[in-house]
Amino acid sequence: MDKDKNPLVGIAGVVAVMLVAMTLALALFAQEQVWVLSIVAPCLAFMGIMLGYYASRKK
């Protein structure tokens, strides 16, 4: 990984793409189960924050 790239941007991008993909899949195939995203989305956000914290720590 280049020194100029910020790991937080990469982590945020991956988490956002995962959430959008899950939302589309649930909206298309299981509309009655979309409520699950209200549980999964905050967990993904917390995971992204923790990964960002560990990625940005000084070694």
C-alpha positions as CSV (number, residue, x, y, z in Angstrom):
1,M,0.0,0.0,0.0
2,D,1.3,3.4,-0.9
3,K,2.3,5.8,1.9
4,D,-0.1,8.5,0.4
5,K,-3.2,6.4,0.7
6,N,-5.3,6.7,3.9
7,P,-6.4,3.4,5.3
8,L,-9.5,4.9,6.8
9,V,-10.8,5.8,3.3
10,G,-10.3,2.2,2.2
11,I,-12.1,0.8,5.2
12,A,-15.0,3.2,4.8
13,G,-15.3,2.3,1.2
14,V,-15.4,-1.4,1.8
15,V,-17.9,-1.1,4.7
16,A,-20.2,1.1,2.6
17,V,-20.1,-1.2,-0.4
18,M,-20.9,-4.2,1.8
19,L,-23.9,-2.3,3.3
20,V,-25.2,-1.2,-0.1
21,A,-24.9,-4.7,-1.5
22,M,-26.8,-6.2,1.5
23,T,-29.5,-3.5,1.2
24,L,-30.0,-4.2,-2.5
25,A,-30.1,-8.0,-2.0
26,L,-32.6,-7.8,0.9
27,A,-34.8,-5.2,-0.9
28,L,-34.9,-7.4,-4.0
29,F,-35.3,-10.9,-2.6
30,A,-36.6,-10.5,1.0
31,Q,-38.5,-7.3,1.5
32,E,-40.0,-8.5,4.7
33,Q,-36.6,-9.0,6.3
34,V,-35.2,-5.5,5.6
35,W,-35.6,-4.7,9.3
36,V,-32.4,-6.8,9.9
37,L,-30.4,-3.9,8.4
38,S,-31.3,-1.8,11.5
39,I,-29.2,-4.2,13.5
40,V,-26.5,-5.0,11.0
41,A,-25.7,-1.4,9.9
42,P,-24.6,-0.1,13.4
43,C,-22.5,-3.3,13.8
44,L,-20.8,-2.6,10.5
45,A,-20.2,1.0,11.5
46,F,-18.7,0.0,14.8
47,M,-16.5,-2.6,13.1
48,G,-15.3,0.1,10.6
49,I,-14.5,2.5,13.5
50,M,-12.5,-0.2,15.3
51,L,-10.6,-1.2,12.1
52,G,-9.9,2.4,11.4
53,Y,-8.6,2.9,14.9
54,Y,-6.2,-0.1,14.7
55,A,-5.2,0.8,11.1
56,S,-4.2,4.4,12.1
57,R,-2.3,3.5,15.3
58,K,1.4,4.3,15.3
59,K,3.6,1.2,15.3
